Amino acid sequence: MNKTIKISFLIAASILLTCGVMHVHGIFFSQDLYPENRELLTLMQSSTIQMSPAGIVWDLWIGFHAMFGMSLVFTGALLLYLAVRQFPFLCRQHYIICLYIITIGFFLWTGNRYLIPPFVISMAVPLVLLITGYLIILTTRAGEVNK
């Protein structure tokens, strides 16, 4: 059972880390996340938000994408570290696992509502793996208590 849990956490972590690296690459080293419409790009570069005239929409677009990509890198790298180096600790920390499930669930909900299908799939897979691993932990513990 422990091997199944560990593998599910490792795969989930790898997907999150990979998506984060791809997101950071897509915003800084390619034009994958740029608007296809050049007029829209020009408009974003010259428009500000109502909260502050310093908030240029294009700069905010880049900044939010960069922060989101790095948050995926962080969450993926941390889960990878915990699954490899601190696996018994991770399995005892329901709070950490539940926080991951809630966070990735929120990413999935947001992606389904506002983003593109490949992102939704890339968040659904780690979410299923994390939930599966957590359910195995819970049922294994319940079985140990009942013995």
C-alpha positions in Angstrom: 0.0 0.0 0.0 2.8 2.4 0.9 4.3 2.0 -2.5 1.0 2.8 -4.2 0.5 6.0 -2.1 4.1 7.1 -2.7 3.9 6.5 -6.5 0.6 8.5 -6.7 2.1 11.4 -4.8 5.3 11.3 -6.9 3.3 11.4 -10.2 1.1 14.2 -8.9 4.2 16.2 -7.8 5.9 15.6 -11.1 2.9 16.8 -13.0 2.5 19.9 -10.9 6.3 20.7 -11.2 6.3 20.1 -15.0 3.2 22.3 -15.5 4.8 25.0 -13.4 8.0 25.0 -15.4 6.1 25.0 -18.7 4.0 27.9 -17.4 7.0 30.0 -16.5 8.6 29.1 -19.8 5.4 30.0 -21.7 5.3 33.4 -20.2 9.0 34.4 -20.3 10.6 32.4 -23.0 7.9 32.0 -25.7 4.7 33.7 -26.8 2.5 30.7 -25.9 0.5 32.8 -23.4 0.3 35.9 -25.5 -3.0 37.0 -27.1 -3.2 35.9 -30.7 -4.8 39.2 -31.6 -2.1 41.9 -31.9 -4.6 44.7 -31.4 -5.6 43.1 -28.1 -1.9 42.9 -27.1 -1.5 46.6 -27.8 -4.6 47.5 -25.9 -3.5 45.4 -22.9 -0.1 47.2 -23.0 -1.8 50.6 -22.9 -4.7 49.9 -20.5 -4.7 50.2 -16.7 -6.9 48.7 -14.0 -9.3 50.8 -12.0 -7.6 50.2 -8.7 -4.4 51.9 -9.8 -3.1 53.7 -13.0 0.2 51.9 -12.3 -1.5 48.6 -12.9 -0.9 48.1 -16.6 -3.0 45.1 -17.8 -0.2 43.6 -19.8 2.3 43.8 -16.8 -0.4 42.3 -14.6 -1.0 39.5 -17.1 2.7 38.6 -17.2 3.1 39.0 -13.4 0.1 36.8 -12.5 1.2 34.1 -15.0 4.7 34.1 -13.6 3.5 33.9 -10.0 1.0 31.1 -10.8 3.7 29.2 -12.7 6.1 29.5 -9.7 3.3 28.5 -7.3 3.0 25.3 -9.3 6.8 24.8 -9.2 6.8 25.3 -5.5 3.8 23.0 -4.7 5.2 20.3 -7.0 8.7 20.6 -5.7 7.6 20.5 -2.1 5.3 17.5 -2.6 8.2 15.8 -4.5 10.6 16.4 -1.6 8.1 15.2 1.0 7.2 12.1 -1.0 10.9 11.2 -1.5 12.6 12.3 1.7 9.8 12.6 4.3 7.2 10.1 3.2 6.2 8.7 6.6 5.9 12.3 7.9 3.8 13.2 4.9 1.4 10.3 5.4 0.9 11.4 9.0 0.1 15.0 8.1 -3.5 15.1 7.1 -3.4 18.9 7.1 -0.7 19.0 4.4 -2.4 16.4 2.2 -5.8 18.1 2.6 -4.4 21.5 1.8 -2.9 20.1 -1.4 -6.3 18.5 -2.3 -8.1 21.8 -1.6 -5.5 23.9 -3.5 -5.4 21.6 -6.6 -9.2 21.3 -6.4 -9.5 25.1 -6.5 -7.1 25.2 -9.5 -9.3 22.6 -11.2 -12.5 24.6 -10.5 -10.9 27.8 -11.7 -9.5 26.1 -14.8 -12.8 24.6 -15.6 -14.5 27.9 -15.3 -12.0 30.3 -16.9 -9.1 28.5 -18.6 -8.4 26.0 -21.3 -9.1 22.2 -21.4 -5.5 21.1 -21.3 -5.0 23.0 -18.0 -8.1 21.3 -16.6 -6.8 17.9 -17.4 -3.3 18.8 -16.1 -4.9 19.6 -12.7 -7.5 16.8 -12.7 -4.9 14.1 -12.8 -2.8 15.2 -9.8 -6.1 15.8 -7.9 -7.3 12.3 -8.5 -3.8 10.9 -7.6 -3.7 12.9 -4.3 -7.3 11.9 -3.4 -6.5 8.3 -4.2 -3.4 8.3 -2.1 -5.2 10.0 0.8 -8.1 7.6 0.7 -5.6 4.7 0.8 -3.9 6.3 3.9 -7.3 6.7 5.6 -8.5 3.2 4.9 -5.1 1.7 5.8 -5.2 3.5 9.1 -8.8 2.5 9.7 -7.8 -1.1 9.1 -4.9 -0.8 11.5 -7.1 0.5 14.2 -9.6 -2.3 13.7 -7.0 -5.0 14.0 
